[in-house]
Amino acid sequence: MQNKINIEGIELYAYHGCLDEEAKIGGHYTVDVYLLTDFTEAAEQDDLSKTIDYCSIYNISKAEMAIRSKLIEQVCQRIYNRILKTHPSIHSLRVKVTKHSPPMNGDVKQVSVEINT
């Protein structure tokens, strides 16, 4: 059986970007994680150890966001890889990283990247 877990709106402050100013002042980011796994046994037994702990996904996202990168594509890839490595019971994974108020020559609210399986 495949069940879906969504961890949405992980809000973090980080220092990603190609500009030197972004390394100094940082910016606001949101990470969303969507995964398919089988949590039937966890639901039947009310047992956290038989499913994906949301805190683990949050902690992975927070740790990888703390490592500076020029591109959010790289950050997204690191989060994606680490989640899959840490939780082999995941059947399918989607990670989205959103950068709010990117420094561009125009009025842009946010940009985002996603990786899916």
The first five atom37 places (N, CA, C, CB, O) and aatype in JSON, in Angstrom:
{
  "aatype": [12, 5, 2, 11, 9, 2, 9, 6, 7, 9, 6, 10, 18, 0, 18, 8, 7, 4, 10, 3, 6, 6, 0, 11, 9, 7, 7, 8, 18, 16, 19, 3, 19, 18, 10, 10, 16, 3, 13, 16, 6, 0, 0, 6, 5, 3, 3, 10, 15, 11, 16, 9, 3, 18, 4, 15, 9, 18, 2, 9, 15, 11, 0, 6, 12, 0, 9, 1, 15, 11, 10, 9, 6, 5, 19, 4, 5, 1, 9, 18, 2, 1, 9, 10, 11, 16, 8, 14, 15, 9, 8, 15, 10, 1, 19, 11, 19, 16, 11, 8, 15, 14, 14, 12, 2, 7, 3, 19, 11, 5, 19, 15, 19, 6, 9, 2, 16],
  "atom_mask": [
    [1, 1, 1, 1, 1],
    [1, 1, 1, 1, 1],
    [1, 1, 1, 1, 1],
    [1, 1, 1, 1, 1],
    [1, 1, 1, 1, 1],
    [1, 1, 1, 1, 1],
    [1, 1, 1, 1, 1],
    [1, 1, 1, 1, 1],
    [1, 1, 1, 0, 1],
    [1, 1, 1, 1, 1],
    [1, 1, 1, 1, 1],
    [1, 1, 1, 1, 1],
    [1, 1, 1, 1, 1],
    [1, 1, 1, 1, 1],
    [1, 1, 1, 1, 1],
    [1, 1, 1, 1, 1],
    [1, 1, 1, 0, 1],
    [1, 1, 1, 1, 1],
    [1, 1, 1, 1, 1],
    [1, 1, 1, 1, 1],
    [1, 1, 1, 1, 1],
    [1, 1, 1, 1, 1],
    [1, 1, 1, 1, 1],
    [1, 1, 1, 1, 1],
    [1, 1, 1, 1, 1],
    [1, 1, 1, 0, 1],
    [1, 1, 1, 0, 1],
    [1, 1, 1, 1, 1],
    [1, 1, 1, 1, 1],
    [1, 1, 1, 1, 1],
    [1, 1, 1, 1, 1],
    [1, 1, 1, 1, 1],
    [1, 1, 1, 1, 1],
    [1, 1, 1, 1, 1],
    [1, 1, 1, 1, 1],
    [1, 1, 1, 1, 1],
    [1, 1, 1, 1, 1],
    [1, 1, 1, 1, 1],
    [1, 1, 1, 1, 1],
    [1, 1, 1, 1, 1],
    [1, 1, 1, 1, 1],
    [1, 1, 1, 1, 1],
    [1, 1, 1, 1, 1],
    [1, 1, 1, 1, 1],
    [1, 1, 1, 1, 1],
    [1, 1, 1, 1, 1],
    [1, 1, 1, 1, 1],
    [1, 1, 1, 1, 1],
    [1, 1, 1, 1, 1],
    [1, 1, 1, 1, 1],
    [1, 1, 1, 1, 1],
    [1, 1, 1, 1, 1],
    [1, 1, 1, 1, 1],
    [1, 1, 1, 1, 1],
    [1, 1, 1, 1, 1],
    [1, 1, 1, 1, 1],
    [1, 1, 1, 1, 1],
    [1, 1, 1, 1, 1],
    [1, 1, 1, 1, 1],
    [1, 1, 1, 1, 1],
    [1, 1, 1, 1, 1],
    [1, 1, 1, 1, 1],
    [1, 1, 1, 1, 1],
    [1, 1, 1, 1, 1],
    [1, 1, 1, 1, 1],
    [1, 1, 1, 1, 1],
    [1, 1, 1, 1, 1],
    [1, 1, 1, 1, 1],
    [1, 1, 1, 1, 1],
    [1, 1, 1, 1, 1],
    [1, 1, 1, 1, 1],
    [1, 1, 1, 1, 1],
    [1, 1, 1, 1, 1],
    [1, 1, 1, 1, 1],
    [1, 1, 1, 1, 1],
    [1, 1, 1, 1, 1],
    [1, 1, 1, 1, 1],
    [1, 1, 1, 1, 1],
    [1, 1, 1, 1, 1],
    [1, 1, 1, 1, 1],
    [1, 1, 1, 1, 1],
    [1, 1, 1, 1, 1],
    [1, 1, 1, 1, 1],
    [1, 1, 1, 1, 1],
    [1, 1, 1, 1, 1],
    [1, 1, 1, 1, 1],
    [1, 1, 1, 1, 1],
    [1, 1, 1, 1, 1],
    [1, 1, 1, 1, 1],
    [1, 1, 1, 1, 1],
    [1, 1, 1, 1, 1],
    [1, 1, 1, 1, 1],
    [1, 1, 1, 1, 1],
    [1, 1, 1, 1, 1],
    [1, 1, 1, 1, 1],
    [1, 1, 1, 1, 1],
    [1, 1, 1, 1, 1],
    [1, 1, 1, 1, 1],
    [1, 1, 1, 1, 1],
    [1, 1, 1, 1, 1],
    [1, 1, 1, 1, 1],
    [1, 1, 1, 1, 1],
    [1, 1, 1, 1, 1],
    [1, 1, 1, 1, 1],
    [1, 1, 1, 1, 1],
    [1, 1, 1, 0, 1],
    [1, 1, 1, 1, 1],
    [1, 1, 1, 1, 1],
    [1, 1, 1, 1, 1],
    [1, 1, 1, 1, 1],
    [1, 1, 1, 1, 1],
    [1, 1, 1, 1, 1],
    [1, 1, 1, 1, 1],
    [1, 1, 1, 1, 1],
    [1, 1, 1, 1, 1],
    [1, 1, 1, 1, 1],
    [1, 1, 1, 1, 1]
  ],
  "atom_positions": [
    [[0.85, -1.18, 0.0], [0.0, 0.0, 0.0], [0.89, 1.24, 0.0], [-0.96, 0.0, 1.23], [1.98, 1.24, 0.58]],
    [[0.42, 2.28, -0.65], [1.16, 3.54, -0.64], [0.31, 4.62, 0.02], [1.56, 3.97, -2.08], [-0.84, 4.84, -0.35]],
    [[0.89, 5.27, 1.0], [0.25, 6.35, 1.71], [1.09, 7.61, 1.53], [0.06, 6.01, 3.23], [2.31, 7.53, 1.36]],
    [[0.45, 8.74, 1.56], [1.15, 10.0, 1.32], [1.34, 10.78, 2.62], [0.37, 10.85, 0.31], [0.43, 10.89, 3.43]],
    [[2.53, 11.31, 2.79], [2.84, 12.22, 3.9], [3.33, 13.52, 3.28], [3.93, 11.6, 4.89], [4.21, 13.52, 2.42]],
    [[2.75, 14.63, 3.71], [3.15, 15.95, 3.23], [3.67, 16.77, 4.41], [1.96, 16.68, 2.53], [2.97, 16.93, 5.42]],
    [[4.88, 17.28, 4.29], [5.43, 18.2, 5.28], [5.62, 19.51, 4.53], [6.8, 17.66, 5.93], [6.55, 19.67, 3.74]],
    [[4.71, 20.45, 4.79], [4.67, 21.69, 4.01], [4.99, 22.9, 4.87], [3.31, 21.85, 3.35], [4.64, 22.97, 6.05]],
    [[5.65, 23.86, 4.24], [5.88, 25.14, 4.9], [6.98, 25.13, 5.93], [0.0, 0.0, 0.0], [6.87, 25.79, 6.96]],
    [[8.06, 24.38, 5.69], [9.22, 24.44, 6.58], [9.92, 25.78, 6.28], [10.21, 23.18, 6.37], [10.58, 25.92, 5.25]],
    [[9.77, 26.73, 7.16], [10.3, 28.07, 6.94], [11.66, 28.21, 7.59], [9.33, 29.14, 7.48], [11.82, 27.97, 8.79]],
    [[12.64, 28.61, 6.78], [14.02, 28.71, 7.25], [14.67, 29.98, 6.71], [14.84, 27.47, 6.83], [14.27, 30.52, 5.68]],
    [[15.66, 30.44, 7.43], [16.46, 31.58, 6.98], [17.83, 31.02, 6.61], [16.58, 32.71, 8.11], [18.45, 30.3, 7.39]],
    [[18.3, 31.36, 5.41], [19.56, 30.78, 4.93], [20.3, 31.78, 4.06], [19.3, 29.47, 4.15], [19.8, 32.88, 3.79]],
    [[21.49, 31.41, 3.63], [22.42, 32.32, 2.95], [22.83, 31.81, 1.57], [23.66, 32.53, 3.8], [24.01, 31.75, 1.26]],
    [[21.85, 31.45, 0.75], [22.13, 30.92, -0.58], [22.04, 32.03, -1.62], [21.15, 29.79, -0.93], [21.3, 33.0, -1.46]],
    [[22.8, 31.88, -2.68], [22.72, 32.82, -3.8], [24.08, 33.08, -4.4], [0.0, 0.0, 0.0], [25.11, 32.84, -3.78]],
    [[24.06, 33.57, -5.61], [25.3, 33.87, -6.35], [25.91, 35.2, -5.96], [25.02, 33.86, -7.84], [27.1, 35.42, -6.2]],
    [[25.14, 36.08, -5.38], [25.64, 37.41, -5.01], [26.31, 37.4, -3.64], [24.49, 38.43, -5.01], [25.86, 36.71, -2.72]],
    [[27.38, 38.16, -3.5], [28.08, 38.26, -2.21], [27.15, 38.76, -1.11], [29.3, 39.2, -2.32], [27.24, 38.34, 0.04]],
    [[26.24, 39.68, -1.48], [25.3, 40.23, -0.49], [24.4, 39.15, 0.11], [24.44, 41.32, -1.13], [24.03, 39.22, 1.28]],
    [[24.06, 38.15, -0.69], [23.19, 37.08, -0.21], [23.89, 36.24, 0.85], [22.73, 36.19, -1.37], [23.26, 35.7, 1.76]],
    [[25.21, 36.13, 0.73], [25.99, 35.39, 1.73], [26.06, 36.15, 3.04], [27.41, 35.12, 1.21], [26.23, 35.56, 4.1]],
    [[25.92, 37.46, 2.97], [26.0, 38.29, 4.17], [24.65, 38.5, 4.84], [26.61, 39.63, 3.83], [24.53, 38.37, 6.06]],
    [[23.63, 38.82, 4.05], [22.34, 39.18, 4.66], [21.34, 38.02, 4.69], [21.73, 40.33, 3.9], [20.43, 38.02, 5.52]],
    [[21.49, 37.05, 3.82], [20.6, 35.9, 3.81], [19.21, 36.22, 3.31], [0.0, 0.0, 0.0], [18.94, 37.33, 2.84]],
    [[18.33, 35.23, 3.42], [16.96, 35.42, 2.97], [16.05, 34.32, 3.49], [0.0, 0.0, 0.0], [16.49, 33.36, 4.12]],
    [[14.78, 34.5, 3.2], [13.75, 33.56, 3.66], [13.49, 32.49, 2.6], [12.44, 34.31, 3.98], [13.43, 32.77, 1.41]],
    [[13.35, 31.25, 3.08], [13.12, 30.1, 2.22], [12.02, 29.24, 2.82], [14.42, 29.28, 2.04], [11.77, 29.26, 4.02]],
    [[11.36, 28.48, 1.95], [10.38, 27.49, 2.38], [10.72, 26.16, 1.71], [8.92, 27.94, 2.04], [11.01, 26.11, 0.52]],
    [[10.67, 25.09, 2.49], [10.88, 23.74, 1.97], [9.57, 22.96, 2.15], [12.08, 23.02, 2.7], [8.97, 22.97, 3.23]],
    [[9.15, 22.29, 1.08], [7.98, 21.42, 1.12], [8.43, 20.02, 0.7], [6.83, 21.95, 0.2], [9.17, 19.87, -0.27]],
    [[7.98, 19.01, 1.44], [8.37, 17.63, 1.15], [7.1, 16.78, 1.06], [9.34, 17.08, 2.25], [6.25, 16.81, 1.95]],
    [[6.99, 16.04, -0.03], [5.86, 15.16, -0.27], [6.42, 13.76, -0.52], [4.98, 15.65, -1.48], [7.3, 13.59, -1.36]],
    [[5.91, 12.78, 0.2], [6.46, 11.44, 0.03], [5.38, 10.37, 0.07], [7.5, 11.16, 1.09], [4.33, 10.52, 0.7]],
    [[5.68, 9.28, -0.63], [4.83, 8.1, -0.59], [5.58, 7.01, 0.16], [4.43, 7.63, -2.03], [6.74, 6.73, -0.12]],
    [[4.89, 6.41, 1.1], [5.44, 5.31, 1.88], [4.27, 4.44, 2.32], [6.27, 5.84, 3.12], [3.12, 4.77, 2.03]],
    [[4.53, 3.37, 2.98], [3.46, 2.53, 3.51], [3.44, 2.69, 5.03], [3.66, 1.02, 3.11], [4.28, 2.14, 5.74]],
    [[2.46, 3.46, 5.52], [2.35, 3.63, 6.97], [1.15, 2.87, 7.56], [2.24, 5.12, 7.32], [0.64, 3.21, 8.62]],
    [[0.72, 1.84, 6.85], [-0.41, 1.03, 7.31], [-0.17, 0.47, 8.7], [-0.68, -0.11, 6.34], [-1.02, 0.59, 9.59]],
    [[0.99, -0.14, 8.9], [1.31, -0.74, 10.2], [1.37, 0.33, 11.3], [2.65, -1.49, 10.12], [0.91, 0.09, 12.41]],
    [[1.94, 1.47, 10.99], [1.99, 2.57, 11.97], [0.6, 3.02, 12.36], [2.8, 3.75, 11.42], [0.32, 3.27, 13.53]],
    [[-0.28, 3.14, 11.37], [-1.66, 3.57, 11.64], [-2.42, 2.54, 12.47], [-2.39, 3.82, 10.33], [-3.18, 2.9, 13.36]],
    [[-2.21, 1.27, 12.17], [-2.9, 0.21, 12.91], [-2.4, 0.1, 14.34], [-2.72, -1.12, 12.21], [-3.19, -0.15, 15.26]],
    [[-1.08, 0.29, 14.54], [-0.48, 0.09, 15.86], [-0.24, 1.39, 16.62], [0.82, -0.65, 15.72], [0.17, 1.37, 17.77]],
    [[-0.49, 2.52, 15.97], [-0.24, 3.83, 16.58], [1.22, 3.93, 17.03], [-1.2, 4.08, 17.77], [1.51, 4.3, 18.17]],
    [[2.14, 3.57, 16.11], [3.56, 3.42, 16.43], [4.4, 4.29, 15.49], [3.99, 1.94, 16.33], [4.49, 4.01, 14.3]],
    [[5.02, 5.32, 16.04], [5.83, 6.26, 15.25], [7.01, 5.57, 14.57], [6.35, 7.37, 16.14], [7.41, 5.98, 13.48]],
    [[7.56, 4.55, 15.18], [8.73, 3.88, 14.6], [8.42, 3.14, 13.3], [9.31, 2.9, 15.61], [9.33, 2.68, 12.61]],
    [[7.15, 3.01, 12.96], [6.75, 2.28, 11.76], [6.33, 3.22, 10.63], [5.62, 1.34, 12.09], [5.67, 2.79, 9.67]],
    [[6.7, 4.48, 10.74], [6.41, 5.46, 9.7], [7.58, 6.43, 9.59], [5.09, 6.23, 10.01], [8.62, 6.22, 10.21]],
    [[7.42, 7.48, 8.82], [8.44, 8.51, 8.67], [8.17, 9.6, 9.71], [8.46, 9.1, 7.21], [7.1, 10.2, 9.71]],
    [[9.13, 9.84, 10.57], [9.0, 10.87, 11.6], [9.15, 12.24, 10.94], [10.07, 10.68, 12.73], [10.17, 12.52, 10.32]],
    [[8.14, 13.08, 11.07], [8.16, 14.41, 10.45], [9.35, 15.23, 10.94], [6.86, 15.16, 10.75], [9.92, 16.02, 10.19]],
    [[9.72, 15.04, 12.19], [10.86, 15.79, 12.75], [12.15, 15.45, 12.02], [11.02, 15.48, 14.26], [13.01, 16.32, 11.86]],
    [[12.29, 14.22, 11.58], [13.48, 13.83, 10.82], [13.56, 14.6, 9.51], [13.46, 12.31, 10.55], [14.63, 15.07, 9.12]],
    [[12.44, 14.73, 8.83], [12.4, 15.48, 7.57], [12.72, 16.95, 7.82], [11.0, 15.35, 6.88], [13.48, 17.56, 7.06]],
    [[12.16, 17.5, 8.87], [12.46, 18.9, 9.23], [13.95, 19.06, 9.53], [11.62, 19.33, 10.46], [14.58, 20.0, 9.03]],
    [[14.51, 18.18, 10.33], [15.92, 18.3, 10.72], [16.86, 18.15, 9.52], [16.27, 17.26, 11.78], [17.88, 18.84, 9.44]],
    [[16.53, 17.26, 8.6], [17.34, 17.11, 7.39], [17.27, 18.4, 6.57], [16.85, 15.9, 6.54], [18.29, 18.9, 6.11]],
    [[16.07, 18.92, 6.4], [15.9, 20.16, 5.63], [16.66, 21.31, 6.27], [14.41, 20.52, 5.52], [17.35, 22.07, 5.58]],
    [[16.55, 21.44, 7.57], [17.24, 22.52, 8.29], [18.75, 22.38, 8.17], [16.82, 22.52, 9.77], [19.44, 23.38, 7.93]],
    [[19.28, 21.18, 8.33], [20.73, 20.96, 8.26], [21.27, 21.26, 6.87], [21.06, 19.51, 8.64], [22.32, 21.9, 6.74]],
    [[20.58, 20.81, 5.84], [21.07, 21.05, 4.48], [20.92, 22.52, 4.07], [20.32, 20.16, 3.49], [21.75, 23.05, 3.34]],
    [[19.88, 23.16, 4.55], [19.71, 24.6, 4.25], [20.78, 25.44, 4.94], [18.32, 25.07, 4.7], [21.07, 26.55, 4.48]],
    [[21.37, 24.94, 6.01], [22.41, 25.68, 6.73], [23.76, 25.65, 6.0], [22.58, 25.1, 8.13], [24.66, 26.41, 6.34]],
    [[23.89, 24.78, 4.99], [25.12, 24.69, 4.2], [24.97, 25.61, 2.99], [25.43, 23.2, 3.76], [24.12, 25.36, 2.13]],
    [[25.77, 26.64, 2.93], [25.63, 27.64, 1.86], [25.89, 27.05, 0.48], [26.59, 28.8, 2.11], [26.82, 26.26, 0.28]],
    [[25.04, 27.45, -0.45], [25.2, 27.09, -1.86], [24.88, 28.32, -2.7], [24.28, 25.89, -2.26], [24.13, 29.2, -2.28]],
    [[25.44, 28.38, -3.87], [25.09, 29.45, -4.8], [23.69, 29.22, -5.38], [26.13, 29.56, -5.93], [22.94, 30.16, -5.61]],
    [[23.36, 27.95, -5.61], [22.1, 27.61, -6.28], [21.17, 26.83, -5.36], [22.37, 26.8, -7.54], [21.59, 25.92, -4.65]],
    [[19.88, 27.21, -5.38], [18.92, 26.44, -4.6], [18.7, 25.06, -5.23], [17.58, 27.2, -4.5], [18.2, 24.15, -4.58]],
    [[19.07, 24.91, -6.49], [19.01, 23.59, -7.12], [19.9, 22.6, -6.37], [19.42, 23.68, -8.61], [19.52, 21.45, -6.17]],
    [[21.08, 23.05, -5.97], [21.99, 22.18, -5.24], [21.44, 21.85, -3.85], [23.37, 22.82, -5.12], [21.53, 20.72, -3.39]],
    [[20.88, 22.85, -3.2], [20.3, 22.64, -1.87], [19.16, 21.62, -1.95], [19.79, 23.98, -1.26], [19.08, 20.71, -1.13]],
    [[18.31, 21.79, -2.93], [17.18, 20.88, -3.12], [17.68, 19.45, -3.35], [16.3, 21.34, -4.3], [17.13, 18.5, -2.8]],
    [[18.71, 19.3, -4.17], [19.27, 17.98, -4.46], [19.84, 17.34, -3.2], [20.36, 18.08, -5.53], [19.67, 16.14, -2.99]],
    [[20.52, 18.13, -2.37], [21.08, 17.58, -1.12], [19.98, 17.11, -0.17], [21.95, 18.63, -0.41], [20.08, 16.03, 0.42]],
    [[18.92, 17.92, -0.03], [17.81, 17.54, 0.84], [17.18, 16.24, 0.32], [16.74, 18.67, 0.9], [16.95, 15.3, 1.09]],
    [[16.92, 16.2, -0.96], [16.32, 15.03, -1.61], [17.17, 13.78, -1.37], [16.16, 15.28, -3.13], [16.65, 12.75, -0.93]],
    [[18.46, 13.88, -1.66], [19.36, 12.72, -1.5], [19.41, 12.24, -0.06], [20.76, 13.07, -1.98], [19.38, 11.04, 0.21]],
    [[19.5, 13.17, 0.86], [19.64, 12.79, 2.28], [18.36, 12.16, 2.82], [20.01, 14.01, 3.13], [18.42, 11.22, 3.62]],
    [[17.22, 12.67, 2.4], [15.95, 12.07, 2.84], [15.86, 10.63, 2.35], [14.74, 12.89, 2.33], [15.52, 9.73, 3.12]],
    [[16.16, 10.41, 1.08], [16.1, 9.04, 0.54], [17.1, 8.11, 1.21], [16.35, 9.06, -0.96], [16.79, 6.94, 1.47]],
    [[18.29, 8.61, 1.49], [19.31, 7.79, 2.15], [18.9, 7.44, 3.58], [20.67, 8.52, 2.15], [19.12, 6.32, 4.04]],
    [[18.31, 8.4, 4.27], [17.92, 8.21, 5.67], [16.66, 7.35, 5.81], [17.7, 9.56, 6.33], [16.49, 6.65, 6.81]],
    [[15.79, 7.42, 4.81], [14.5, 6.73, 4.89], [14.29, 5.85, 3.65], [13.34, 7.75, 5.03], [13.58, 6.25, 2.73]],
    [[14.89, 4.67, 3.63], [14.77, 3.8, 2.45], [13.36, 3.27, 2.2], [15.72, 2.64, 2.59], [13.1, 2.72, 1.14]],
    [[12.45, 3.42, 3.15], [11.08, 2.94, 2.96], [10.24, 3.89, 2.11], [10.41, 2.74, 4.31], [9.07, 3.6, 1.83]],
    [[10.8, 5.01, 1.69], [10.08, 5.96, 0.85], [10.01, 5.39, -0.57], [10.76, 7.37, 0.86], [11.02, 5.02, -1.16]],
    [[8.79, 5.34, -1.12], [8.57, 4.84, -2.48], [8.75, 5.93, -3.52], [7.18, 4.23, -2.6], [9.25, 5.68, -4.62]],
    [[8.34, 7.12, -3.18], [8.4, 8.26, -4.1], [8.59, 9.53, -3.27], [7.1, 8.35, -4.99], [8.08, 9.64, -2.15]],
    [[9.34, 10.48, -3.82], [9.68, 11.68, -3.06], [9.63, 12.9, -3.97], [11.08, 11.55, -2.42], [10.05, 12.86, -5.12]],
    [[9.1, 13.98, -3.43], [9.12, 15.29, -4.11], [9.58, 16.33, -3.09], [7.69, 15.66, -4.7], [9.0, 16.46, -2.01]],
    [[10.63, 17.08, -3.45], [11.14, 18.14, -2.58], [11.07, 19.45, -3.36], [12.61, 17.84, -2.1], [11.48, 19.51, -4.52]],
    [[10.55, 20.47, -2.72], [10.45, 21.8, -3.33], [11.12, 22.81, -2.4], [8.95, 22.18, -3.59], [10.83, 22.85, -1.21]],
    [[12.02, 23.62, -2.96], [12.67, 24.7, -2.21], [12.26, 26.02, -2.87], [14.24, 24.52, -2.19], [12.42, 26.21, -4.07]],
    [[11.73, 26.92, -2.06], [11.28, 28.23, -2.53], [12.13, 29.32, -1.9], [9.79, 28.44, -2.21], [12.33, 29.36, -0.69]],
    [[12.61, 30.22, -2.75], [13.37, 31.38, -2.3], [12.45, 32.59, -2.41], [14.69, 31.58, -3.15], [11.98, 32.92, -3.5]],
    [[12.2, 33.25, -1.29], [11.31, 34.4, -1.26], [12.09, 35.69, -1.55], [10.6, 34.5, 0.11], [13.23, 35.85, -1.12]],
    [[11.46, 36.58, -2.27], [12.03, 37.89, -2.62], [13.44, 37.78, -3.2], [12.06, 38.8, -1.38], [14.38, 38.36, -2.65]],
    [[13.62, 37.04, -4.29], [14.95, 36.9, -4.87], [15.45, 38.23, -5.43], [14.95, 35.83, -5.96], [14.65, 39.01, -5.95]],
    [[16.75, 38.49, -5.34], [17.28, 39.75, -5.86], [17.35, 39.69, -7.4], [18.69, 40.04, -5.26], [18.29, 39.14, -7.97]],
    [[16.36, 40.27, -8.03], [16.29, 40.26, -9.49], [15.98, 41.67, -9.96], [15.21, 39.25, -10.01], [15.56, 42.52, -9.18]],
    [[16.19, 41.91, -11.21], [15.88, 43.22, -11.78], [14.41, 43.3, -12.14], [16.75, 43.5, -13.02], [14.05, 43.54, -13.29]],
    [[13.57, 43.09, -11.15], [12.13, 43.12, -11.36], [11.42, 42.71, -10.09], [0.0, 0.0, 0.0], [12.04, 42.26, -9.12]],
    [[10.12, 42.86, -10.11], [9.29, 42.54, -8.95], [8.89, 41.06, -9.01], [8.03, 43.45, -8.88], [7.94, 40.7, -9.7]],
    [[9.63, 40.22, -8.29], [9.38, 38.78, -8.27], [9.17, 38.35, -6.83], [10.55, 37.98, -8.94], [10.04, 38.56, -5.98]],
    [[8.03, 37.77, -6.55], [7.7, 37.36, -5.19], [8.56, 36.18, -4.71], [6.23, 36.99, -5.1], [9.05, 36.18, -3.58]],
    [[8.73, 35.18, -5.58], [9.48, 34.0, -5.19], [9.87, 33.18, -6.42], [8.66, 33.14, -4.21], [9.28, 33.3, -7.49]],
    [[10.89, 32.36, -6.22], [11.27, 31.36, -7.22], [11.38, 30.03, -6.5], [12.62, 31.75, -7.96], [11.67, 29.99, -5.3]],
    [[11.16, 28.94, -7.23], [11.26, 27.64, -6.58], [11.79, 26.61, -7.56], [9.9, 27.21, -6.01], [11.69, 26.76, -8.78]],
    [[12.34, 25.55, -6.98], [12.79, 24.38, -7.75], [12.23, 23.14, -7.09], [14.36, 24.32, -7.83], [11.97, 23.12, -5.88]],
    [[12.04, 22.1, -7.89], [11.5, 20.84, -7.37], [12.27, 19.68, -7.96], [9.99, 20.71, -7.69], [12.74, 19.73, -9.1]],
    [[12.39, 18.63, -7.17], [12.93, 17.36, -7.63], [11.88, 16.3, -7.27], [14.35, 17.04, -6.98], [11.39, 16.25, -6.15]],
    [[11.56, 15.45, -8.24], [10.54, 14.4, -8.07], [11.06, 13.05, -8.49], [9.29, 14.74, -8.87], [11.93, 12.95, -9.36]],
    [[10.53, 11.99, -7.86], [10.71, 10.64, -8.4], [9.35, 10.06, -8.65], [11.53, 9.73, -7.43], [9.24, 8.92, -9.11]]
  ]
}
